[in-house]
Amino acid sequence: MLGVKGSTQITQPSGGGAYCDTAQLMALRWQAQHLTLPKARRVSRPQSGMHRSRFRGRGMEFSEVRVYQPGDDVRSIDWRVTARRQTPHTRLYNEERERPVMILCDQSHSQFFGSRRAFKSVRAAEAAALFAWTALAHNDRVGGIVFGDQGHHETRPARSRKNLLRFLQSISVFNNALGKPGDRFENNAHGQNFKEVLTETLRVVKPGTLIVLISDFIHLDNDNEMLISRLSQHNELLLIETCDELEQQMPPPGRYPVSQGEHTLLWDTRHKYARERYREWIQLRQERLNKMALKY
């Protein structure tokens, strides 16, 4: 897994298989007691919460009115007080008392795969649960968006266990819908839904939020990268890449049947040229993701 702007050690959960349930995600609460969230790197004024905010200014809690000082934002001038006292006065605001945490959990068809112990979709669900429990333990408001090929579900950030359980329940619902009868696979749906979720996050997230994006980034394109860059401008961004060993390199030379549930093809790994091309494709994709992560 790939972490950006802070290092967080995630212990190996005990679950496995193709699916997870809410009870399994709830049980991760005890493992989360040993975890910490990355701290904001840029700080401004101290506050009474457990974090130091990197933001200040308009739109936050009103604190007081004082005489204007060089460097104050002219947009914060209180013109009524200024007119009454004939001296420029500025309105001051306090930062948020906690850092909201928004977790974006990918439960699309590309995640419904695994060759070791558990599917990527299960590992993504467990990682989301660990971050959610850790954030709540730090007294932060926590929420998230679960998304897949058929849509997404949003849980607004709140500092409550009940709200967190609703988020875990939505993860379980999306996870258990993968690969079931009536579940339709659409090749281009993931990339489009990924873009819609990033756009929705831009609309609802507040400045100073820690955004945890958990995905395999299979359909990362220029449009999605632009949205990620916009998210990073006023928020802390943590990227978690889910991957499987079988995806990193071709299996031993041979012919392997591969299916997504409806169609089957033969994957021929005997040709050296094909193996080299696949290795190059994986390397270029990983380099792009690393470069984007370090940049944002």
C-alpha positions as CSV (number, residue, x, y, z in Angstrom):
1,M,0.0,0.0,0.0
2,L,1.1,3.5,-0.8
3,G,0.9,6.3,1.8
4,V,1.3,10.0,1.0
5,K,1.9,12.9,3.5
6,G,2.5,10.8,6.5
7,S,3.3,7.2,7.3
8,T,0.7,5.0,8.9
9,Q,1.4,1.3,9.7
10,I,-1.7,-0.9,9.1
11,T,-1.6,-4.3,10.8
12,Q,-2.8,-7.3,8.9
13,P,-6.4,-8.0,9.7
14,S,-7.5,-11.5,10.5
15,G,-10.3,-11.6,7.9
16,G,-10.1,-13.0,4.4
17,G,-12.1,-14.3,1.5
18,A,-14.1,-12.6,-1.2
19,Y,-16.5,-10.7,1.1
20,C,-16.7,-8.9,4.4
21,D,-19.5,-8.0,6.7
22,T,-20.3,-5.2,9.1
23,A,-19.4,-7.3,12.2
24,Q,-15.9,-7.9,10.7
25,L,-15.4,-4.2,10.1
26,M,-16.6,-3.3,13.6
27,A,-14.1,-5.8,15.2
28,L,-11.3,-3.7,13.7
29,R,-12.0,-1.1,16.3
30,W,-9.6,-2.8,18.7
31,Q,-6.8,-2.9,16.2
32,A,-7.3,0.8,15.5
33,Q,-6.4,1.6,19.1
34,H,-2.7,1.1,18.1
35,L,-2.8,3.3,15.1
36,T,-2.2,7.0,14.6
37,L,-3.2,9.4,11.8
38,P,-0.7,11.6,10.0
39,K,-0.4,15.1,11.3
40,A,-1.0,18.2,9.2
41,R,2.4,19.4,8.0
42,R,1.6,23.1,7.7
43,V,0.3,24.7,10.8
44,S,-1.0,28.1,11.7
45,R,-2.6,29.1,15.0
46,P,-3.0,26.5,17.8
47,Q,-6.5,25.4,18.7
48,S,-8.2,23.5,21.5
49,G,-8.6,20.2,19.6
50,M,-6.0,17.4,19.1
51,H,-4.6,18.9,15.8
52,R,-3.2,22.2,14.7
53,S,-5.0,23.6,11.7
54,R,-3.3,24.8,8.6
55,F,-6.2,27.2,7.8
56,R,-7.6,30.4,9.2
57,G,-9.9,33.1,7.9
58,R,-13.5,33.7,6.9
59,G,-16.2,31.1,7.3
60,M,-15.1,29.8,10.7
61,E,-16.2,30.5,14.3
62,F,-16.3,34.2,15.2
63,S,-13.9,35.1,18.0
64,E,-13.6,38.9,18.4
65,V,-13.2,42.3,16.9
66,R,-9.9,44.2,17.3
67,V,-8.1,47.2,15.8
68,Y,-6.9,46.6,12.2
69,Q,-3.3,45.5,12.0
70,P,-1.0,45.5,8.9
71,G,-1.4,42.2,7.1
72,D,-5.0,41.6,8.1
73,D,-7.4,40.5,5.4
74,V,-9.3,43.6,4.2
75,R,-12.3,41.4,3.6
76,S,-12.5,40.8,7.4
77,I,-12.9,44.5,8.2
78,D,-16.0,45.2,10.3
79,W,-17.3,48.3,8.6
80,R,-20.0,49.0,11.2
81,V,-17.5,49.0,14.1
82,T,-15.1,51.0,11.9
83,A,-17.7,53.6,11.1
84,R,-18.8,53.9,14.8
85,R,-15.3,54.2,16.2
86,Q,-13.7,56.0,13.2
87,T,-10.8,53.4,13.3
88,P,-10.5,50.3,11.1
89,H,-11.4,47.1,13.0
90,T,-11.1,43.5,11.9
91,R,-13.2,40.5,12.8
92,L,-11.2,37.5,13.9
93,Y,-12.3,33.9,13.5
94,N,-11.2,30.7,15.2
95,E,-10.3,27.5,13.4
96,E,-12.3,24.3,13.5
97,R,-11.8,22.5,16.8
98,E,-11.1,19.2,15.1
99,R,-9.9,17.9,11.7
100,P,-12.7,16.2,9.7
101,V,-11.7,12.9,8.1
102,M,-13.3,11.9,4.7
103,I,-12.7,8.3,3.6
104,L,-13.2,7.4,-0.1
105,C,-13.5,3.6,-0.4
106,D,-13.4,1.9,-3.8
107,Q,-15.7,-1.1,-4.1
108,S,-15.7,-1.5,-7.9
109,H,-15.3,-4.6,-10.0
110,S,-11.6,-4.1,-10.5
111,Q,-11.3,-4.5,-6.7
112,F,-13.2,-7.8,-6.8
113,F,-10.0,-9.9,-7.3
114,G,-7.4,-11.5,-5.2
115,S,-4.9,-14.4,-5.3
116,R,-3.7,-14.3,-1.7
117,R,-6.1,-14.8,1.3
118,A,-8.5,-11.9,0.5
119,F,-9.8,-9.9,-2.4
120,K,-8.7,-6.3,-2.9
121,S,-12.2,-5.1,-2.2
122,V,-12.1,-6.8,1.2
123,R,-8.7,-5.2,2.0
124,A,-10.0,-1.8,0.9
125,A,-13.0,-2.2,3.2
126,E,-10.8,-3.2,6.1
127,A,-8.4,-0.3,5.5
128,A,-11.4,2.2,5.4
129,A,-12.7,0.7,8.7
130,L,-9.3,1.1,10.4
131,F,-9.0,4.7,9.4
132,A,-12.5,5.4,10.5
133,W,-12.1,3.9,14.0
134,T,-8.7,5.7,14.4
135,A,-10.2,9.0,13.5
136,L,-13.1,8.6,15.9
137,A,-10.6,7.6,18.6
138,H,-8.8,10.9,18.0
139,N,-12.2,12.7,18.5
140,D,-12.3,13.7,14.9
141,R,-15.5,13.9,12.8
142,V,-15.4,11.0,10.3
143,G,-17.4,10.2,7.2
144,G,-16.9,8.9,3.8
145,I,-18.1,7.9,0.3
146,V,-18.3,4.3,-0.8
147,F,-18.4,3.9,-4.6
148,G,-18.6,1.2,-7.2
149,D,-19.6,0.7,-10.8
150,Q,-23.3,1.2,-10.0
151,G,-23.0,4.4,-8.0
152,H,-21.9,5.7,-4.6
153,H,-23.2,6.4,-1.1
154,E,-22.1,9.3,1.1
155,T,-22.0,9.5,4.9
156,R,-21.4,13.1,6.1
157,P,-18.6,13.5,8.7
158,A,-19.8,13.4,12.3
159,R,-18.2,12.7,15.7
160,S,-20.4,9.7,16.6
161,R,-20.2,6.0,16.7
162,K,-23.6,5.6,15.2
163,N,-22.6,7.6,12.1
164,L,-19.4,5.5,11.8
165,L,-21.5,2.3,11.9
166,R,-23.7,3.7,9.1
167,F,-20.6,4.2,7.0
168,L,-19.3,0.7,7.7
169,Q,-22.7,-0.7,6.8
170,S,-22.7,1.0,3.4
171,I,-19.2,-0.4,2.7
172,S,-20.5,-3.9,3.6
173,V,-23.5,-3.5,1.3
174,F,-21.4,-2.4,-1.7
175,N,-18.9,-5.2,-1.0
176,N,-21.4,-7.9,-0.8
177,A,-23.1,-6.8,-4.0
178,L,-20.0,-7.5,-6.1
179,G,-20.2,-10.6,-8.2
180,K,-23.7,-11.5,-7.2
181,P,-26.6,-12.3,-9.6
182,G,-27.9,-9.1,-11.2
183,D,-24.6,-7.4,-10.7
184,R,-23.6,-6.0,-14.1
185,F,-20.0,-5.3,-15.1
186,E,-19.5,-2.2,-17.3
187,N,-16.0,-1.6,-18.5
188,N,-16.1,2.2,-18.5
189,A,-18.3,2.6,-15.4
190,H,-15.5,2.6,-12.9
191,G,-13.6,5.5,-14.4
192,Q,-16.7,7.6,-14.7
193,N,-17.8,6.9,-11.1
194,F,-14.3,7.6,-9.9
195,K,-14.6,11.0,-11.5
196,E,-18.1,11.6,-10.1
197,V,-16.9,10.8,-6.6
198,L,-13.9,13.1,-6.7
199,T,-16.2,15.9,-8.0
200,E,-18.7,15.2,-5.2
201,T,-15.9,15.3,-2.7
202,L,-14.8,18.7,-3.9
203,R,-18.3,20.0,-3.4
204,V,-18.9,18.7,0.1
205,V,-15.5,18.6,1.8
206,K,-14.4,21.5,4.1
207,P,-10.9,23.0,3.9
208,G,-8.5,21.3,6.3
209,T,-10.0,17.8,5.9
210,L,-7.9,14.7,5.8
211,I,-9.0,12.8,2.7
212,V,-8.2,9.1,2.6
213,L,-8.6,7.7,-0.9
214,I,-8.5,3.9,-1.0
215,S,-8.4,2.4,-4.6
216,D,-6.4,0.4,-7.0
217,F,-6.3,3.5,-9.3
218,I,-6.7,1.2,-12.3
219,H,-8.6,3.9,-14.3
220,L,-6.6,6.9,-13.3
221,D,-6.6,9.4,-16.1
222,N,-5.7,13.1,-16.6
223,D,-9.2,14.3,-15.6
224,N,-9.1,12.4,-12.3
225,E,-5.6,13.5,-11.6
226,M,-6.7,17.1,-12.0
227,L,-9.5,16.6,-9.5
228,I,-7.1,15.0,-7.1
229,S,-4.8,18.0,-7.4
230,R,-7.7,20.3,-6.6
231,L,-8.5,18.3,-3.5
232,S,-4.9,18.6,-2.3
233,Q,-4.9,22.4,-2.5
234,H,-6.8,22.9,0.7
235,N,-6.8,19.5,2.3
236,E,-4.4,16.8,3.5
237,L,-4.4,13.9,1.1
238,L,-3.6,10.3,1.8
239,L,-3.6,7.7,-1.0
240,I,-3.9,4.0,-0.3
241,E,-3.3,1.7,-3.3
242,T,-4.7,-1.8,-3.2
243,C,-2.9,-4.3,-5.3
244,D,-2.4,-8.0,-5.7
245,E,0.8,-10.0,-6.3
246,L,-0.6,-11.6,-9.4
247,E,-1.2,-8.1,-10.9
248,Q,2.4,-7.0,-10.4
249,Q,3.8,-9.8,-12.6
250,M,2.5,-12.4,-15.0
251,P,2.2,-16.0,-13.6
252,P,4.7,-18.7,-14.8
253,P,4.6,-19.4,-18.6
254,G,1.4,-21.1,-19.6
255,R,-2.2,-20.6,-20.7
256,Y,-4.7,-19.5,-18.1
257,P,-8.5,-19.1,-18.4
258,V,-9.6,-15.6,-17.1
259,S,-13.2,-14.6,-16.6
260,Q,-15.1,-11.6,-15.1
261,G,-18.2,-13.7,-14.7
262,E,-19.7,-13.5,-18.2
263,H,-16.9,-14.0,-20.7
264,T,-13.8,-16.1,-20.6
265,L,-10.5,-15.7,-22.4
266,L,-7.2,-17.5,-22.4
267,W,-4.2,-15.6,-21.0
268,D,-1.1,-16.8,-22.7
269,T,2.0,-15.9,-20.7
270,R,4.5,-18.1,-22.7
271,H,5.7,-15.4,-25.0
272,K,8.6,-13.3,-23.8
273,Y,7.5,-10.2,-25.7
274,A,4.1,-10.2,-24.0
275,R,5.8,-10.6,-20.6
276,E,8.1,-7.7,-21.2
277,R,5.2,-5.5,-22.4
278,Y,3.2,-6.3,-19.3
279,R,6.1,-5.6,-17.1
280,E,6.7,-2.2,-18.8
281,W,3.0,-1.3,-18.5
282,I,2.9,-2.1,-14.8
283,Q,6.1,-0.1,-14.2
284,L,4.9,3.0,-16.1
285,R,1.5,2.9,-14.3
286,Q,3.3,2.6,-10.9
287,E,5.7,5.4,-11.7
288,R,2.8,7.7,-12.7
289,L,1.0,6.9,-9.4
290,N,4.1,7.5,-7.4
291,K,4.8,10.8,-9.1
292,M,1.2,12.0,-8.6
293,A,1.4,11.0,-4.9
294,L,4.6,12.8,-4.2
295,K,3.3,15.9,-6.0
296,Y,0.0,16.2,-4.2
